[in-house]
Amino acid sequence: MLTIKCAACKRKLWKYEKIGQGKVLRCYKDRIARFYDGQIEDGQAMCACGKRIGVDEGDHIKMIASAFTYSGTKRNG
Ligand SMILES: [Zn+2]
């Protein structure tokens, strides 16, 4: 499980089950285990600080690489 964090303010955004060892380019909503200070509004994934983290594309969030960091482990697919 990965903890996705805002690159600007370091708040925890959400917990994500990443399958495979590749880059985190998208977060599929059905693999988001819980939300912390991240939220989806008006088609954007936002941090509570106002930083845009990604774009809501329906079943997933297309992540902005420079906007977040993460820690934790990816699950081998
Ligand atoms: Zn933030």
PDB file of the backbone (N, CA, C, O) and the ligand in Angstrom, with CONECT records:
HET     ZN  A 101       1
ATOM      1  N   MET A   1       0.851  -1.199   0.000  1.00  0.00           N
ATOM      2  CA  MET A   1       0.000   0.000   0.000  1.00  0.00           C
ATOM      3  C   MET A   1       0.883   1.245   0.000  1.00  0.00           C
ATOM      4  O   MET A   1       1.884   1.309   0.715  1.00  0.00           O
ATOM      5  N   LEU A   2       0.503   2.226  -0.806  1.00  0.00           N
ATOM      6  CA  LEU A   2       1.234   3.483  -0.856  1.00  0.00           C
ATOM      7  C   LEU A   2       0.438   4.572  -0.143  1.00  0.00           C
ATOM      8  O   LEU A   2      -0.792   4.600  -0.189  1.00  0.00           O
ATOM      9  N   THR A   3       1.167   5.463   0.511  1.00  0.00           N
ATOM     10  CA  THR A   3       0.564   6.690   1.010  1.00  0.00           C
ATOM     11  C   THR A   3       0.991   7.810   0.066  1.00  0.00           C
ATOM     12  O   THR A   3       2.176   8.124  -0.044  1.00  0.00           O
ATOM     13  N   ILE A   4       0.025   8.402  -0.605  1.00  0.00           N
ATOM     14  CA  ILE A   4       0.277   9.496  -1.543  1.00  0.00           C
ATOM     15  C   ILE A   4       0.227  10.802  -0.755  1.00  0.00           C
ATOM     16  O   ILE A   4      -0.706  11.052   0.008  1.00  0.00           O
ATOM     17  N   LYS A   5       1.264  11.638  -0.960  1.00  0.00           N
ATOM     18  CA  LYS A   5       1.350  12.900  -0.216  1.00  0.00           C
ATOM     19  C   LYS A   5       1.505  14.073  -1.171  1.00  0.00           C
ATOM     20  O   LYS A   5       2.021  13.931  -2.280  1.00  0.00           O
ATOM     21  N   CYS A   6       1.054  15.215  -0.725  1.00  0.00           N
ATOM     22  CA  CYS A   6       1.195  16.459  -1.489  1.00  0.00           C
ATOM     23  C   CYS A   6       2.653  16.890  -1.475  1.00  0.00           C
ATOM     24  O   CYS A   6       3.277  16.933  -0.415  1.00  0.00           O
ATOM     25  N   ALA A   7       3.206  17.214  -2.652  1.00  0.00           N
ATOM     26  CA  ALA A   7       4.600  17.656  -2.723  1.00  0.00           C
ATOM     27  C   ALA A   7       4.777  19.052  -2.128  1.00  0.00           C
ATOM     28  O   ALA A   7       5.868  19.404  -1.678  1.00  0.00           O
ATOM     29  N   ALA A   8       3.717  19.834  -2.125  1.00  0.00           N
ATOM     30  CA  ALA A   8       3.816  21.218  -1.653  1.00  0.00           C
ATOM     31  C   ALA A   8       3.770  21.299  -0.129  1.00  0.00           C
ATOM     32  O   ALA A   8       4.580  22.002   0.474  1.00  0.00           O
ATOM     33  N   CYS A   9       2.834  20.590   0.501  1.00  0.00           N
ATOM     34  CA  CYS A   9       2.626  20.775   1.946  1.00  0.00           C
ATOM     35  C   CYS A   9       2.847  19.491   2.744  1.00  0.00           C
ATOM     36  O   CYS A   9       2.813  19.522   3.974  1.00  0.00           O
ATOM     37  N   LYS A  10       3.072  18.364   2.065  1.00  0.00           N
ATOM     38  CA  LYS A  10       3.356  17.072   2.698  1.00  0.00           C
ATOM     39  C   LYS A  10       2.157  16.422   3.386  1.00  0.00           C
ATOM     40  O   LYS A  10       2.307  15.395   4.049  1.00  0.00           O
ATOM     41  N   ARG A  11       0.978  17.007   3.235  1.00  0.00           N
ATOM     42  CA  ARG A  11      -0.191  16.341   3.810  1.00  0.00           C
ATOM     43  C   ARG A  11      -0.389  14.980   3.142  1.00  0.00           C
ATOM     44  O   ARG A  11      -0.055  14.798   1.972  1.00  0.00           O
ATOM     45  N   LYS A  12      -0.931  14.037   3.892  1.00  0.00           N
ATOM     46  CA  LYS A  12      -1.353  12.763   3.307  1.00  0.00           C
ATOM     47  C   LYS A  12      -2.622  12.999   2.508  1.00  0.00           C
ATOM     48  O   LYS A  12      -3.556  13.648   2.980  1.00  0.00           O
ATOM     49  N   LEU A  13      -2.649  12.468   1.295  1.00  0.00           N
ATOM     50  CA  LEU A  13      -3.815  12.668   0.426  1.00  0.00           C
ATOM     51  C   LEU A  13      -4.736  11.460   0.443  1.00  0.00           C
ATOM     52  O   LEU A  13      -5.929  11.575   0.724  1.00  0.00           O
ATOM     53  N   TRP A  14      -4.166  10.299   0.137  1.00  0.00           N
ATOM     54  CA  TRP A  14      -4.939   9.061   0.190  1.00  0.00           C
ATOM     55  C   TRP A  14      -4.001   7.871   0.231  1.00  0.00           C
ATOM     56  O   TRP A  14      -2.804   7.980  -0.037  1.00  0.00           O
ATOM     57  N   LYS A  15      -4.577   6.739   0.573  1.00  0.00           N
ATOM     58  CA  LYS A  15      -3.872   5.458   0.571  1.00  0.00           C
ATOM     59  C   LYS A  15      -4.257   4.715  -0.693  1.00  0.00           C
ATOM     60  O   LYS A  15      -5.431   4.654  -1.058  1.00  0.00           O
ATOM     61  N   TYR A  16      -3.255   4.148  -1.362  1.00  0.00           N
ATOM     62  CA  TYR A  16      -3.497   3.582  -2.677  1.00  0.00           C
ATOM     63  C   TYR A  16      -2.832   2.213  -2.809  1.00  0.00           C
ATOM     64  O   TYR A  16      -1.666   2.032  -2.457  1.00  0.00           O
ATOM     65  N   GLU A  17      -3.597   1.264  -3.320  1.00  0.00           N
ATOM     66  CA  GLU A  17      -3.066  -0.074  -3.607  1.00  0.00           C
ATOM     67  C   GLU A  17      -2.484  -0.064  -5.014  1.00  0.00           C
ATOM     68  O   GLU A  17      -3.213  -0.190  -5.998  1.00  0.00           O
ATOM     69  N   LYS A  18      -1.153   0.089  -5.104  1.00  0.00           N
ATOM     70  CA  LYS A  18      -0.485   0.106  -6.419  1.00  0.00           C
ATOM     71  C   LYS A  18      -0.068  -1.302  -6.777  1.00  0.00           C
ATOM     72  O   LYS A  18       0.637  -1.963  -6.015  1.00  0.00           O
ATOM     73  N   ILE A  19      -0.504  -1.759  -7.935  1.00  0.00           N
ATOM     74  CA  ILE A  19      -0.145  -3.094  -8.398  1.00  0.00           C
ATOM     75  C   ILE A  19       0.892  -2.954  -9.502  1.00  0.00           C
ATOM     76  O   ILE A  19       0.683  -2.238 -10.481  1.00  0.00           O
ATOM     77  N   GLY A  20       2.015  -3.650  -9.332  1.00  0.00           N
ATOM     78  CA  GLY A  20       3.122  -3.548 -10.280  1.00  0.00           C
ATOM     79  C   GLY A  20       4.119  -2.506  -9.824  1.00  0.00           C
ATOM     80  O   GLY A  20       3.812  -1.645  -8.999  1.00  0.00           O
ATOM     81  N   GLN A  21       5.325  -2.599 -10.379  1.00  0.00           N
ATOM     82  CA  GLN A  21       6.432  -1.776  -9.899  1.00  0.00           C
ATOM     83  C   GLN A  21       6.640  -0.500 -10.715  1.00  0.00           C
ATOM     84  O   GLN A  21       7.597   0.237 -10.477  1.00  0.00           O
ATOM     85  N   GLY A  22       5.763  -0.238 -11.660  1.00  0.00           N
ATOM     86  CA  GLY A  22       5.919   0.944 -12.509  1.00  0.00           C
ATOM     87  C   GLY A  22       5.650   2.245 -11.775  1.00  0.00           C
ATOM     88  O   GLY A  22       5.334   2.257 -10.585  1.00  0.00           O
ATOM     89  N   LYS A  23       5.784   3.345 -12.516  1.00  0.00           N
ATOM     90  CA  LYS A  23       5.518   4.667 -11.956  1.00  0.00           C
ATOM     91  C   LYS A  23       4.038   4.825 -11.624  1.00  0.00           C
ATOM     92  O   LYS A  23       3.179   4.149 -12.191  1.00  0.00           O
ATOM     93  N   VAL A  24       3.768   5.719 -10.707  1.00  0.00           N
ATOM     94  CA  VAL A  24       2.382   6.033 -10.364  1.00  0.00           C
ATOM     95  C   VAL A  24       1.897   7.127 -11.321  1.00  0.00           C
ATOM     96  O   VAL A  24       2.073   8.318 -11.066  1.00  0.00           O
ATOM     97  N   LEU A  25       1.293   6.702 -12.408  1.00  0.00           N
ATOM     98  CA  LEU A  25       0.803   7.643 -13.415  1.00  0.00           C
ATOM     99  C   LEU A  25      -0.677   7.919 -13.222  1.00  0.00           C
ATOM    100  O   LEU A  25      -1.167   9.008 -13.524  1.00  0.00           O
ATOM    101  N   ARG A  26      -1.378   6.920 -12.717  1.00  0.00           N
ATOM    102  CA  ARG A  26      -2.827   7.003 -12.496  1.00  0.00           C
ATOM    103  C   ARG A  26      -3.131   6.370 -11.154  1.00  0.00           C
ATOM    104  O   ARG A  26      -2.423   5.468 -10.708  1.00  0.00           O
ATOM    105  N   CYS A  27      -4.172   6.839 -10.522  1.00  0.00           N
ATOM    106  CA  CYS A  27      -4.698   6.164  -9.342  1.00  0.00           C
ATOM    107  C   CYS A  27      -6.120   5.734  -9.658  1.00  0.00           C
ATOM    108  O   CYS A  27      -7.006   6.569  -9.840  1.00  0.00           O
ATOM    109  N   TYR A  28      -6.331   4.434  -9.721  1.00  0.00           N
ATOM    110  CA  TYR A  28      -7.668   3.908  -9.977  1.00  0.00           C
ATOM    111  C   TYR A  28      -8.492   4.028  -8.703  1.00  0.00           C
ATOM    112  O   TYR A  28      -8.059   3.623  -7.624  1.00  0.00           O
ATOM    113  N   LYS A  29      -9.681   4.587  -8.847  1.00  0.00           N
ATOM    114  CA  LYS A  29     -10.483   4.933  -7.665  1.00  0.00           C
ATOM    115  C   LYS A  29     -10.849   3.711  -6.836  1.00  0.00           C
ATOM    116  O   LYS A  29     -10.943   3.793  -5.611  1.00  0.00           O
ATOM    117  N   ASP A  30     -11.058   2.570  -7.505  1.00  0.00           N
ATOM    118  CA  ASP A  30     -11.458   1.398  -6.722  1.00  0.00           C
ATOM    119  C   ASP A  30     -10.283   0.787  -5.963  1.00  0.00           C
ATOM    120  O   ASP A  30     -10.463  -0.167  -5.206  1.00  0.00           O
ATOM    121  N   ARG A  31      -9.079   1.330  -6.161  1.00  0.00           N
ATOM    122  CA  ARG A  31      -7.929   0.881  -5.365  1.00  0.00           C
ATOM    123  C   ARG A  31      -7.495   1.925  -4.343  1.00  0.00           C
ATOM    124  O   ARG A  31      -6.481   1.742  -3.670  1.00  0.00           O
ATOM    125  N   ILE A  32      -8.236   3.002  -4.218  1.00  0.00           N
ATOM    126  CA  ILE A  32      -7.956   3.979  -3.160  1.00  0.00           C
ATOM    127  C   ILE A  32      -8.630   3.469  -1.895  1.00  0.00           C
ATOM    128  O   ILE A  32      -9.855   3.381  -1.816  1.00  0.00           O
ATOM    129  N   ALA A  33      -7.807   3.137  -0.910  1.00  0.00           N
ATOM    130  CA  ALA A  33      -8.330   2.504   0.305  1.00  0.00           C
ATOM    131  C   ALA A  33      -9.020   3.523   1.208  1.00  0.00           C
ATOM    132  O   ALA A  33     -10.045   3.224   1.821  1.00  0.00           O
ATOM    133  N   ARG A  34      -8.458   4.714   1.286  1.00  0.00           N
ATOM    134  CA  ARG A  34      -9.125   5.770   2.051  1.00  0.00           C
ATOM    135  C   ARG A  34      -8.538   7.115   1.674  1.00  0.00           C
ATOM    136  O   ARG A  34      -7.390   7.218   1.241  1.00  0.00           O
ATOM    137  N   PHE A  35      -9.348   8.136   1.847  1.00  0.00           N
ATOM    138  CA  PHE A  35      -8.911   9.512   1.613  1.00  0.00           C
ATOM    139  C   PHE A  35      -8.531  10.164   2.935  1.00  0.00           C
ATOM    140  O   PHE A  35      -9.171   9.935   3.961  1.00  0.00           O
ATOM    141  N   TYR A  36      -7.488  10.973   2.896  1.00  0.00           N
ATOM    142  CA  TYR A  36      -7.133  11.836   4.031  1.00  0.00           C
ATOM    143  C   TYR A  36      -7.440  13.281   3.618  1.00  0.00           C
ATOM    144  O   TYR A  36      -8.598  13.694   3.655  1.00  0.00           O
ATOM    145  N   ASP A  37      -6.431  14.045   3.230  1.00  0.00           N
ATOM    146  CA  ASP A  37      -6.644  15.453   2.874  1.00  0.00           C
ATOM    147  C   ASP A  37      -6.750  15.677   1.371  1.00  0.00           C
ATOM    148  O   ASP A  37      -6.705  16.817   0.908  1.00  0.00           O
ATOM    149  N   GLY A  38      -6.889  14.605   0.613  1.00  0.00           N
ATOM    150  CA  GLY A  38      -7.130  14.743  -0.821  1.00  0.00           C
ATOM    151  C   GLY A  38      -8.621  14.668  -1.096  1.00  0.00           C
ATOM    152  O   GLY A  38      -9.352  13.964  -0.399  1.00  0.00           O
ATOM    153  N   GLN A  39      -9.069  15.389  -2.107  1.00  0.00           N
ATOM    154  CA  GLN A  39     -10.480  15.317  -2.475  1.00  0.00           C
ATOM    155  C   GLN A  39     -10.620  15.589  -3.962  1.00  0.00           C
ATOM    156  O   GLN A  39      -9.751  16.188  -4.596  1.00  0.00           O
ATOM    157  N   ILE A  40     -11.745  15.128  -4.498  1.00  0.00           N
ATOM    158  CA  ILE A  40     -12.031  15.355  -5.908  1.00  0.00           C
ATOM    159  C   ILE A  40     -13.137  16.392  -5.990  1.00  0.00           C
ATOM    160  O   ILE A  40     -14.209  16.212  -5.413  1.00  0.00           O
ATOM    161  N   GLU A  41     -12.877  17.481  -6.707  1.00  0.00           N
ATOM    162  CA  GLU A  41     -13.910  18.498  -6.888  1.00  0.00           C
ATOM    163  C   GLU A  41     -13.762  19.130  -8.260  1.00  0.00           C
ATOM    164  O   GLU A  41     -12.654  19.450  -8.692  1.00  0.00           O
ATOM    165  N   ASP A  42     -14.871  19.304  -8.931  1.00  0.00           N
ATOM    166  CA  ASP A  42     -14.896  19.938 -10.252  1.00  0.00           C
ATOM    167  C   ASP A  42     -13.911  19.298 -11.225  1.00  0.00           C
ATOM    168  O   ASP A  42     -13.238  19.994 -11.985  1.00  0.00           O
ATOM    169  N   GLY A  43     -13.830  17.963 -11.196  1.00  0.00           N
ATOM    170  CA  GLY A  43     -12.995  17.264 -12.154  1.00  0.00           C
ATOM    171  C   GLY A  43     -11.513  17.290 -11.850  1.00  0.00           C
ATOM    172  O   GLY A  43     -10.707  16.842 -12.665  1.00  0.00           O
ATOM    173  N   GLN A  44     -11.136  17.812 -10.678  1.00  0.00           N
ATOM    174  CA  GLN A  44      -9.728  17.877 -10.291  1.00  0.00           C
ATOM    175  C   GLN A  44      -9.545  17.145  -8.971  1.00  0.00           C
ATOM    176  O   GLN A  44     -10.424  17.156  -8.109  1.00  0.00           O
ATOM    177  N   ALA A  45      -8.387  16.507  -8.829  1.00  0.00           N
ATOM    178  CA  ALA A  45      -8.006  15.968  -7.522  1.00  0.00           C
ATOM    179  C   ALA A  45      -7.147  17.034  -6.839  1.00  0.00           C
ATOM    180  O   ALA A  45      -6.126  17.464  -7.375  1.00  0.00           O
ATOM    181  N   MET A  46      -7.573  17.444  -5.664  1.00  0.00           N
ATOM    182  CA  MET A  46      -6.956  18.576  -4.986  1.00  0.00           C
ATOM    183  C   MET A  46      -6.468  18.171  -3.603  1.00  0.00           C
ATOM    184  O   MET A  46      -7.034  17.284  -2.962  1.00  0.00           O
ATOM    185  N   CYS A  47      -5.397  18.843  -3.151  1.00  0.00           N
ATOM    186  CA  CYS A  47      -5.001  18.771  -1.753  1.00  0.00           C
ATOM    187  C   CYS A  47      -5.766  19.844  -0.979  1.00  0.00           C
ATOM    188  O   CYS A  47      -6.255  20.815  -1.556  1.00  0.00           O
ATOM    189  N   ALA A  48      -5.860  19.651   0.325  1.00  0.00           N
ATOM    190  CA  ALA A  48      -6.521  20.650   1.168  1.00  0.00           C
ATOM    191  C   ALA A  48      -5.824  22.006   1.101  1.00  0.00           C
ATOM    192  O   ALA A  48      -6.440  23.029   1.401  1.00  0.00           O
ATOM    193  N   CYS A  49      -4.531  22.030   0.707  1.00  0.00           N
ATOM    194  CA  CYS A  49      -3.796  23.307   0.609  1.00  0.00           C
ATOM    195  C   CYS A  49      -4.119  24.060  -0.679  1.00  0.00           C
ATOM    196  O   CYS A  49      -3.724  25.214  -0.844  1.00  0.00           O
ATOM    197  N   GLY A  50      -4.838  23.405  -1.591  1.00  0.00           N
ATOM    198  CA  GLY A  50      -5.196  24.084  -2.837  1.00  0.00           C
ATOM    199  C   GLY A  50      -4.386  23.642  -4.038  1.00  0.00           C
ATOM    200  O   GLY A  50      -4.678  24.032  -5.169  1.00  0.00           O
ATOM    201  N   LYS A  51      -3.362  22.824  -3.796  1.00  0.00           N
ATOM    202  CA  LYS A  51      -2.530  22.321  -4.896  1.00  0.00           C
ATOM    203  C   LYS A  51      -3.305  21.280  -5.702  1.00  0.00           C
ATOM    204  O   LYS A  51      -3.975  20.413  -5.141  1.00  0.00           O
ATOM    205  N   ARG A  52      -3.200  21.382  -7.027  1.00  0.00           N
ATOM    206  CA  ARG A  52      -3.842  20.395  -7.890  1.00  0.00           C
ATOM    207  C   ARG A  52      -2.944  19.170  -8.005  1.00  0.00           C
ATOM    208  O   ARG A  52      -1.766  19.296  -8.339  1.00  0.00           O
ATOM    209  N   ILE A  53      -3.483  18.002  -7.734  1.00  0.00           N
ATOM    210  CA  ILE A  53      -2.702  16.763  -7.693  1.00  0.00           C
ATOM    211  C   ILE A  53      -2.910  15.934  -8.958  1.00  0.00           C
ATOM    212  O   ILE A  53      -2.019  15.194  -9.377  1.00  0.00           O
ATOM    213  N   GLY A  54      -4.076  16.061  -9.555  1.00  0.00           N
ATOM    214  CA  GLY A  54      -4.365  15.277 -10.747  1.00  0.00           C
ATOM    215  C   GLY A  54      -5.696  15.679 -11.354  1.00  0.00           C
ATOM    216  O   GLY A  54      -6.365  16.603 -10.892  1.00  0.00           O
ATOM    217  N   VAL A  55      -6.056  14.960 -12.398  1.00  0.00           N
ATOM    218  CA  VAL A  55      -7.285  15.234 -13.130  1.00  0.00           C
ATOM    219  C   VAL A  55      -8.185  14.007 -13.027  1.00  0.00           C
ATOM    220  O   VAL A  55      -7.745  12.881 -13.255  1.00  0.00           O
ATOM    221  N   ASP A  56      -9.436  14.236 -12.685  1.00  0.00           N
ATOM    222  CA  ASP A  56     -10.410  13.153 -12.579  1.00  0.00           C
ATOM    223  C   ASP A  56     -10.793  12.693 -13.978  1.00  0.00           C
ATOM    224  O   ASP A  56     -11.348  13.464 -14.761  1.00  0.00           O
ATOM    225  N   GLU A  57     -10.498  11.442 -14.289  1.00  0.00           N
ATOM    226  CA  GLU A  57     -10.842  10.910 -15.608  1.00  0.00           C
ATOM    227  C   GLU A  57     -11.820   9.754 -15.496  1.00  0.00           C
ATOM    228  O   GLU A  57     -11.759   8.805 -16.277  1.00  0.00           O
ATOM    229  N   GLY A  58     -12.717   9.830 -14.531  1.00  0.00           N
ATOM    230  CA  GLY A  58     -13.767   8.822 -14.412  1.00  0.00           C
ATOM    231  C   GLY A  58     -13.372   7.724 -13.453  1.00  0.00           C
ATOM    232  O   GLY A  58     -13.530   7.870 -12.241  1.00  0.00           O
ATOM    233  N   ASP A  59     -12.850   6.609 -13.988  1.00  0.00           N
ATOM    234  CA  ASP A  59     -12.493   5.509 -13.093  1.00  0.00           C
ATOM    235  C   ASP A  59     -11.112   5.680 -12.480  1.00  0.00           C
ATOM    236  O   ASP A  59     -10.715   4.896 -11.618  1.00  0.00           O
ATOM    237  N   HIS A  60     -10.375   6.701 -12.916  1.00  0.00           N
ATOM    238  CA  HIS A  60      -9.055   6.938 -12.335  1.00  0.00           C
ATOM    239  C   HIS A  60      -8.724   8.422 -12.287  1.00  0.00           C
ATOM    240  O   HIS A  60      -9.363   9.250 -12.936  1.00  0.00           O
ATOM    241  N   ILE A  61      -7.706   8.727 -11.495  1.00  0.00           N
ATOM    242  CA  ILE A  61      -7.151  10.077 -11.439  1.00  0.00           C
ATOM    243  C   ILE A  61      -5.847  10.052 -12.216  1.00  0.00           C
ATOM    244  O   ILE A  61      -4.954   9.260 -11.912  1.00  0.00           O
ATOM    245  N   LYS A  62      -5.732  10.905 -13.209  1.00  0.00           N
ATOM    246  CA  LYS A  62      -4.477  11.049 -13.942  1.00  0.00           C
ATOM    247  C   LYS A  62      -3.580  11.965 -13.113  1.00  0.00           C
ATOM    248  O   LYS A  62      -3.894  13.140 -12.922  1.00  0.00           O
ATOM    249  N   MET A  63      -2.477  11.431 -12.625  1.00  0.00           N
ATOM    250  CA  MET A  63      -1.664  12.130 -11.640  1.00  0.00           C
ATOM    251  C   MET A  63      -0.691  13.106 -12.296  1.00  0.00           C
ATOM    252  O   MET A  63      -0.162  12.847 -13.377  1.00  0.00           O
ATOM    253  N   ILE A  64      -0.469  14.219 -11.628  1.00  0.00           N
ATOM    254  CA  ILE A  64       0.531  15.199 -12.050  1.00  0.00           C
ATOM    255  C   ILE A  64       1.823  14.871 -11.303  1.00  0.00           C
ATOM    256  O   ILE A  64       1.906  15.017 -10.083  1.00  0.00           O
ATOM    257  N   ALA A  65       2.836  14.421 -12.064  1.00  0.00           N
ATOM    258  CA  ALA A  65       4.018  13.824 -11.433  1.00  0.00           C
ATOM    259  C   ALA A  65       4.708  14.752 -10.438  1.00  0.00           C
ATOM    260  O   ALA A  65       5.214  14.294  -9.413  1.00  0.00           O
ATOM    261  N   SER A  66       4.733  16.028 -10.726  1.00  0.00           N
ATOM    262  CA  SER A  66       5.463  16.967  -9.863  1.00  0.00           C
ATOM    263  C   SER A  66       4.676  17.355  -8.619  1.00  0.00           C
ATOM    264  O   SER A  66       5.212  18.019  -7.732  1.00  0.00           O
ATOM    265  N   ALA A  67       3.409  16.949  -8.541  1.00  0.00           N
ATOM    266  CA  ALA A  67       2.531  17.457  -7.482  1.00  0.00           C
ATOM    267  C   ALA A  67       2.478  16.562  -6.253  1.00  0.00           C
ATOM    268  O   ALA A  67       1.925  16.956  -5.226  1.00  0.00           O
ATOM    269  N   PHE A  68       3.053  15.347  -6.345  1.00  0.00           N
ATOM    270  CA  PHE A  68       2.900  14.423  -5.217  1.00  0.00           C
ATOM    271  C   PHE A  68       4.175  13.614  -5.000  1.00  0.00           C
ATOM    272  O   PHE A  68       5.031  13.509  -5.878  1.00  0.00           O
ATOM    273  N   THR A  69       4.267  13.057  -3.823  1.00  0.00           N
ATOM    274  CA  THR A  69       5.300  12.080  -3.495  1.00  0.00           C
ATOM    275  C   THR A  69       4.572  10.887  -2.879  1.00  0.00           C
ATOM    276  O   THR A  69       3.373  10.964  -2.610  1.00  0.00           O
ATOM    277  N   TYR A  70       5.280   9.801  -2.657  1.00  0.00           N
ATOM    278  CA  TYR A  70       4.625   8.683  -1.997  1.00  0.00           C
ATOM    279  C   TYR A  70       5.632   7.880  -1.209  1.00  0.00           C
ATOM    280  O   TYR A  70       6.838   7.950  -1.446  1.00  0.00           O
ATOM    281  N   SER A  71       5.113   7.116  -0.267  1.00  0.00           N
ATOM    282  CA  SER A  71       5.932   6.181   0.483  1.00  0.00           C
ATOM    283  C   SER A  71       5.146   4.898   0.622  1.00  0.00           C
ATOM    284  O   SER A  71       3.935   4.876   0.400  1.00  0.00           O
ATOM    285  N   GLY A  72       5.831   3.828   0.991  1.00  0.00           N
ATOM    286  CA  GLY A  72       5.170   2.536   1.120  1.00  0.00           C
ATOM    287  C   GLY A  72       5.644   1.586   0.045  1.00  0.00           C
ATOM    288  O   GLY A  72       6.653   1.825  -0.619  1.00  0.00           O
ATOM    289  N   THR A  73       4.905   0.512  -0.117  1.00  0.00           N
ATOM    290  CA  THR A  73       5.341  -0.525  -1.057  1.00  0.00           C
ATOM    291  C   THR A  73       4.262  -0.811  -2.096  1.00  0.00           C
ATOM    292  O   THR A  73       3.064  -0.775  -1.816  1.00  0.00           O
ATOM    293  N   LYS A  74       4.732  -1.093  -3.291  1.00  0.00           N
ATOM    294  CA  LYS A  74       3.862  -1.496  -4.394  1.00  0.00           C
ATOM    295  C   LYS A  74       3.680  -3.010  -4.314  1.00  0.00           C
ATOM    296  O   LYS A  74       4.565  -3.745  -3.877  1.00  0.00           O
ATOM    297  N   ARG A  75       2.510  -3.442  -4.749  1.00  0.00           N
ATOM    298  CA  ARG A  75       2.243  -4.883  -4.739  1.00  0.00           C
ATOM    299  C   ARG A  75       2.682  -5.464  -6.075  1.00  0.00           C
ATOM    300  O   ARG A  75       2.385  -4.899  -7.128  1.00  0.00           O
ATOM    301  N   ASN A  76       3.379  -6.575  -6.036  1.00  0.00           N
ATOM    302  CA  ASN A  76       3.772  -7.228  -7.278  1.00  0.00           C
ATOM    303  C   ASN A  76       2.535  -7.753  -7.981  1.00  0.00           C
ATOM    304  O   ASN A  76       1.695  -8.435  -7.393  1.00  0.00           O
ATOM    305  N   GLY A  77       2.452  -7.407  -9.279  1.00  0.00           N
ATOM    306  CA  GLY A  77       1.270  -7.802 -10.041  1.00  0.00           C
ATOM    307  C   GLY A  77       1.396  -9.240 -10.487  1.00  0.00           C
ATOM    308  O   GLY A  77       0.498  -9.763 -11.146  1.00  0.00           O
TER     309      GLY A  77
HETATM  310 ZN    ZN A 101      -0.935  20.239  -0.117  1.00  0.00          ZN2+
END
